[in-house]
Amino acid sequence: MLSESNFLNNTQAIRSALNLEWDDYVESFGMTPKEAKKYLLNPQDFPLRLAMNFCERFELDLENVFSDKFDAKVFARNFLKEMPVLPDHYQFEKNSRAQTLINFVNGLNDDGLEWLNELILRRLQVPKTILLYPEMDIPFKLIADYLSLLEKFTKDLEFMRSAGQKGIINLDKRFNFVQAGTQLNVDFYDEFFTDKIKQFDKTYDYRFISHRDNQLILECELKEEFKDLYQIQTIQSEAFLQYKSGICDGLSTLIGNSLGYTQIIRTKNTENDYFLIRPPTQPSSSPSHLQ
C-alpha cells in the first residue's frame, strides 16, 4: 500500500537509523524551516518535489519509500557500505549468484539503459554494492523480480540475448566450464546443463529430450521445491528466455567455435520452457563435430 503516512514513517525510520540531527533531516528534503513545521510536524499534502529531493539524497525509489514494505534497517546497513544486505522477503532461498545479476546490469548498460538499472535496483531495495560480489549467493526470487520490472519498463528484449552471449563468457571466467580437450558435442552441452549450470542456477532442472541432425531440444522446468516455496508452477519471463537463449548461443564460443543459434520453442499445454539449439556446423572430419 502506498501512502504519505508510510512515507513519513519511513523517512523518520531512516533518520533514526542514521542518527540524523533535526537540521540534517530537514535539509535532506530541501525544506525551509516553515515548510518543515508544516509538512513534518503537522503533515498534510506532502509535496512531491520535497519527497523526490529526499529520495535523491539517499538514492531511494520514490514508490518504495511510500510503501509499507520499505526496510529502514536494511537501508541503513547498505547506506553505510557494509556487506550487501537484502530485504527479509529475499531470505527464503539462495539459488543464484550475483554474477547473473551483473550480466543483466551489463546488458542494460550496453544498451544505454543505465537509468533503468538504477530504477530497478532502487525499487527492489538492492544495493549497488552487490555488483562488487559476483560470487555472492542470492535468491532467484530477486532475479525474477528484476526481470519482471525490466519487462514492465521496456518491450524490446533482444538485448537480453546479447547479455546471455556475453554473460556466458563472464560466467566461464568465474566457474571454469571448459577444460583442456573439450569438444563441441552432445556430451559437452549435456554436462553443462545437467551439472555445471548448477554452480550459478539451482532453480531449474534442465534436460535434453532430443539431439539429432545437429539440433538439440532442451527442456527447462522449475524444481519442485521452488514451486512449493512460492506456490507457483512457472515463471513467465520473456526477458529470461532471451537471456537463456543467449547462454545457449554462446556456449560454442567457449571452445573457439563460431556463435551457435537458439530458438525459443512455444508449446501449448505445458508449463516448461523449451529451446532448439543449433550449434555451429562443423566439417565431418573435425574432432569437435557434434556427435
C-alpha positions in Angstrom: 0.0 0.0 0.0 1.2 3.5 -0.9 0.5 6.4 1.4 2.0 9.7 2.8 1.8 8.1 6.2 4.2 5.3 5.1 6.5 7.8 3.5 6.9 9.9 6.7 7.2 6.9 8.9 9.9 5.5 6.6 11.8 8.8 6.5 11.7 9.0 10.3 13.0 5.5 10.5 15.9 6.5 8.2 16.6 9.5 10.4 16.7 7.2 13.4 18.8 4.5 11.7 21.4 7.1 10.5 21.2 9.2 13.8 20.5 12.4 11.8 20.1 15.7 13.6 16.9 17.5 13.0 18.5 20.1 10.8 20.2 17.4 8.7 16.8 15.6 8.4 15.1 18.8 7.2 17.9 19.7 4.9 17.6 16.3 3.2 14.2 17.3 1.9 15.5 20.7 0.7 12.9 22.3 3.0 12.7 25.7 4.6 12.0 25.9 8.4 8.5 27.0 7.6 7.9 24.0 5.3 9.4 21.6 7.9 6.9 22.9 10.5 4.0 22.5 8.1 4.9 19.1 6.5 6.9 17.3 9.1 5.3 18.4 12.4 1.8 18.7 11.0 1.8 16.7 7.7 -0.7 17.5 5.1 -0.5 17.0 1.3 3.2 16.4 1.3 4.7 18.0 -1.8 6.1 15.6 -4.4 9.1 17.8 -5.1 10.2 17.5 -1.5 9.7 13.8 -1.4 11.8 13.5 -4.6 14.6 15.6 -3.0 14.7 13.2 -0.1 14.9 10.1 -2.4 17.6 11.6 -4.5 19.6 12.5 -1.4 19.6 8.8 -0.2 19.3 7.1 -3.6 15.9 5.7 -2.9 13.0 4.7 -5.1 10.0 7.0 -4.6 7.4 4.3 -4.9 9.3 2.1 -2.5 9.5 4.7 0.3 5.8 5.4 0.0 5.1 1.7 0.6 4.7 -0.3 3.8 7.4 -2.8 2.6 10.4 -0.4 2.9 13.0 -1.8 5.3 14.9 1.0 7.0 17.3 -1.3 8.8 18.4 -2.9 5.5 18.7 0.6 4.0 20.9 1.8 6.9 23.3 -1.1 6.7 23.7 -0.7 2.9 24.0 3.1 3.1 26.9 2.6 5.4 28.6 0.4 2.8 28.7 -2.8 4.7 28.4 -6.2 3.1 25.3 -6.1 0.9 22.1 -6.9 2.8 18.8 -7.8 1.1 15.3 -7.3 2.5 13.7 -10.1 4.6 11.5 -11.3 1.7 14.7 -12.3 -0.1 15.9 -14.7 2.6 13.9 -17.8 1.7 16.3 -19.3 -0.8 19.7 -18.6 -2.5 19.6 -20.4 -5.8 21.5 -18.0 -7.9 24.7 -16.0 -8.0 25.2 -12.2 -8.2 27.2 -12.8 -11.4 23.9 -13.5 -13.2 22.5 -10.1 -11.9 25.8 -8.5 -13.0 25.3 -9.9 -16.5 21.8 -8.3 -16.6 23.1 -5.0 -15.5 25.9 -5.0 -18.1 23.4 -5.9 -20.8 21.2 -3.0 -19.9 24.2 -0.6 -19.7 25.5 -1.7 -23.1 22.0 -0.9 -24.5 22.0 2.6 -23.0 19.6 1.7 -20.2 21.7 2.7 -17.2 18.7 4.7 -15.9 16.6 1.5 -15.8 19.2 -0.4 -13.9 19.2 2.4 -11.3 15.4 2.4 -11.1 15.1 -1.4 -10.7 17.8 -1.8 -8.1 16.3 1.1 -6.1 12.8 -0.3 -6.3 13.9 -3.7 -5.2 15.9 -2.1 -2.4 19.0 -3.9 -3.6 22.3 -2.0 -3.0 24.6 -1.4 -6.0 27.4 -2.7 -3.9 26.1 -6.2 -4.7 27.7 -5.8 -8.1 31.1 -6.0 -6.4 30.4 -9.5 -5.2 29.9 -11.8 -8.2 30.3 -15.0 -6.2 27.7 -14.0 -3.6 24.7 -16.4 -3.4 21.5 -14.5 -4.0 17.8 -15.6 -4.2 16.4 -16.5 -7.6 13.3 -14.6 -6.5 15.5 -11.4 -6.8 16.4 -12.4 -10.3 12.7 -13.0 -11.2 11.6 -9.6 -9.6 14.4 -7.8 -11.5 13.2 -9.3 -14.8 9.6 -8.5 -14.0 10.4 -4.8 -13.6 12.6 -4.9 -16.7 9.6 -6.1 -18.8 7.4 -3.5 -17.2 9.5 -0.7 -18.5 10.8 -1.9 -21.8 9.3 -4.2 -24.5 12.3 -4.7 -26.9 14.2 -7.5 -25.1 16.5 -8.7 -27.8 19.5 -7.1 -26.0 19.0 -9.8 -23.3 20.1 -12.4 -25.8 23.3 -10.5 -26.3 23.6 -10.2 -22.5 23.4 -14.0 -22.3 26.1 -14.4 -25.0 28.5 -12.1 -23.2 27.3 -13.5 -19.8 28.5 -17.0 -20.6 32.0 -15.7 -21.1 31.8 -13.9 -17.8 30.4 -17.0 -16.1 33.2 -19.1 -17.6 35.8 -16.9 -16.0 34.2 -17.5 -12.7 33.2 -21.2 -12.9 35.7 -22.6 -15.5 33.2 -24.5 -17.6 35.7 -25.5 -20.3 38.5 -28.0 -19.6 41.5 -28.9 -21.8 40.5 -31.1 -24.7 36.8 -30.1 -24.6 34.9 -30.9 -27.8 31.6 -29.3 -29.1 29.3 -32.3 -28.9 26.2 -33.6 -27.2 28.2 -34.6 -24.1 29.5 -31.0 -23.8 26.0 -29.5 -23.8 24.6 -32.2 -21.6 27.3 -31.8 -19.0 26.8 -28.1 -18.9 23.0 -28.2 -18.4 22.9 -31.1 -16.1 25.9 -30.4 -13.9 27.9 -27.2 -14.4 24.9 -24.9 -14.6 24.1 -25.8 -11.0 27.1 -23.6 -9.9 25.0 -20.5 -10.6 21.5 -21.7 -11.2 19.9 -24.2 -8.7 16.3 -23.2 -9.6 15.7 -25.2 -12.8 16.1 -28.8 -13.9 17.4 -28.9 -17.5 17.3 -32.0 -19.7 17.7 -32.8 -23.4 14.7 -34.5 -24.9 16.1 -34.7 -28.4 19.5 -34.5 -30.1 19.8 -35.3 -33.8 20.8 -33.7 -37.1 22.9 -31.1 -35.4 19.9 -29.9 -33.3 19.3 -30.3 -29.6 16.0 -29.7 -27.9 16.4 -28.5 -24.2 13.6 -28.6 -21.7 13.7 -26.3 -18.6 11.5 -26.9 -15.6 11.3 -25.2 -12.2 12.3 -27.5 -9.4 9.6 -28.8 -7.2 11.0 -27.3 -4.0 10.9 -23.8 -5.7 7.4 -24.4 -6.9 6.3 -25.4 -3.4 8.1 -22.4 -1.7 6.4 -19.7 -3.8 3.3 -21.6 -4.8 3.9 -21.2 -8.5 4.2 -23.6 -11.4 6.3 -21.5 -13.8 7.9 -18.1 -14.2 6.6 -16.2 -17.2 9.6 -14.1 -18.3 10.3 -13.3 -21.9 13.5 -11.5 -20.8 14.8 -14.6 -19.0 14.0 -16.7 -22.1 16.1 -14.4 -24.2 18.9 -14.4 -21.7 18.9 -18.2 -21.6 18.8 -18.3 -25.4 22.0 -16.2 -25.4 23.6 -18.5 -23.0 22.9 -21.4 -25.3 24.1 -19.4 -28.3 27.4 -18.5 -26.7 28.4 -21.9 -25.3 30.1 -22.8 -28.5 32.4 -19.7 -28.3 34.0 -21.0 -25.1 35.9 -23.5 -27.2 36.7 -21.2 -30.0 33.9 -22.0 -32.4 31.6 -19.5 -34.1 28.4 -18.5 -32.4 25.5 -21.0 -32.4 21.9 -20.1 -32.6 19.0 -20.9 -30.3 15.3 -20.8 -31.0 12.6 -20.4 -28.3 10.0 -23.1 -28.8 6.4 -22.2 -27.9 4.4 -25.1 -26.8 0.8 -25.4 -25.7 -0.5 -27.1 -22.5 2.9 -27.1 -20.8 4.5 -25.1 -18.0 8.1 -25.7 -19.1 10.4 -23.8 -21.4 11.9 -25.3 -24.5 14.8 -24.3 -26.7 16.0 -25.6 -30.0 19.8 -25.3 -30.0 21.7 -25.2 -33.3 25.4 -25.3 -32.6 27.7 -24.1 -35.4 28.1 -26.7 -38.1 31.5 -28.3 -38.2 33.1 -30.3 -41.0 32.6 -34.1 -40.5 36.3 -34.6 -40.2 36.6 -32.1 -37.3 37.3 -33.6 -33.8 34.8 -31.1 -32.4 31.9 -32.2 -34.7 28.6 -32.6 -33.0 28.1 -36.3 -32.4 
